[in-house]
Amino acid sequence: MTSPSWFQFLILGLAAWSTYHLLANDDILDRPRRWVLRLGDEWTKDGDPVPDDYRLKWGQFLSCPYCAGFWIWIAWLVFWWAAPGAALPAAFVMGGRAIVIAAAKTLGKEEDKLVSRDAEAISDGLFEVAEKISKK
């Protein structure tokens, strides 16, 4: 098994970060994220009651770059080992997306740097659920 060159390593890393950001924070995946976490459509903002069947561990995993980010990185690396001819073009696309996001967060206005309201509320809801569980 070969190791990626430094350039391939960088592109795969950017692709992993971009994929993590897409899954954990982007507006476009709010509905699938709600379905996976069992939040439902009624839960719209921070402070709304969290459903009893909310998947706390999945929420914690999904919002953690050390957890989800690590496994996403492993997936990109295995993809590269299995099919480098397909992995690198896909990684270039996702890596380019990562550069655009990083530039927008670095150079953009403050309101452009925010994550989706749903992702932020889900993260805040994690603390609410964890607090309820710890009180039991």
Buried (B, 14 or more C-beta within 10 A) or exposed (E): EEEBEEEBEEBBBBBBBBBBBBBBBBEEBBEEBBEBBBBBEEBEEBEBEBBEEBBBEBBBBBBBEEBBBEEBBEEBBEBBEEEBEEBBEBBEEBBBBBEEBBEEEEEEEEEEEEBBEBBBBBBEBBEBBEEEEEEE
